[in-house]
Amino acid sequence: MDQYMMGRKAGMTQLFTENGEVIPVTVIECGPITVVQKKTAEVDGYQAVKFGFVEKRENLVNKPDMGQFKKANTKAMRYLREHRVEDLDAYELGKEIKVGEVFNLGDHVDVTGTSKGKGFQGNVKRHGQKGGREAHGSKYHRRVGSMGSSATPSRVMKGKKMPGHMGAARVTVQNLEVAFIDSERNILAVKGAVPGPKGSLLELKSTVKRNGAES
């Protein structure tokens, strides 16, 4: 079975090893997730499974989604996400998948979420630029500075780092080690930090860079 799970960020804490070493971890409320739909290459052009996470009141669901839930014989779900798989036969409509069936202690995962929104920010905070002089005569304490050449090319080049909207973007943190699993309470903890505020939706997949990290 392909390694995939959905969860919600519960917050950060720390674990202690047998040697007394402190490990910062992020606790994630993982699943259980439900198989809502199976997509085939013949019908949809690609092969994937659609999963649902967190139950939702039926009167808040539109008719197309409700029809899909009834076809799978499942309750209405708040979050729906697709994941491409190699073996569709390993999944049954309406099947509930728990975190203990997907990941094991010591596995490495990629965690995807939406980063915290920080609104409109200047170039110093948004891009980590140095800023100007702090002297009284300077008018460029935290401003952009030079915008480029004047006569040639007489324009601001594309890709210039400017002030603007920061955060609220899809971010993936790769190669995080699973430090703790509790299948009974649907809890998983990974070493390090993951994107997003508490309660935000996260997607966990088997890492794509593990082999490169070991070499």
Protein Blocks (a to p, Z undefined) as FASTA:
>chain_A
ZZddddddfbdcddddfkopacddddddehjdddfbdcdfklnopacddddehiadfklp
cfklmmmmmmnopacdfbdcddddfblmlpcehiacdfklmpcghiacddddddddebja
dfklmnopnbiafbfklcclmgnbjnbjfklgoiacehiacdddeejiacddehiacfbd
cfknopacdehjdeddehiacdddddfklmmmmZZ
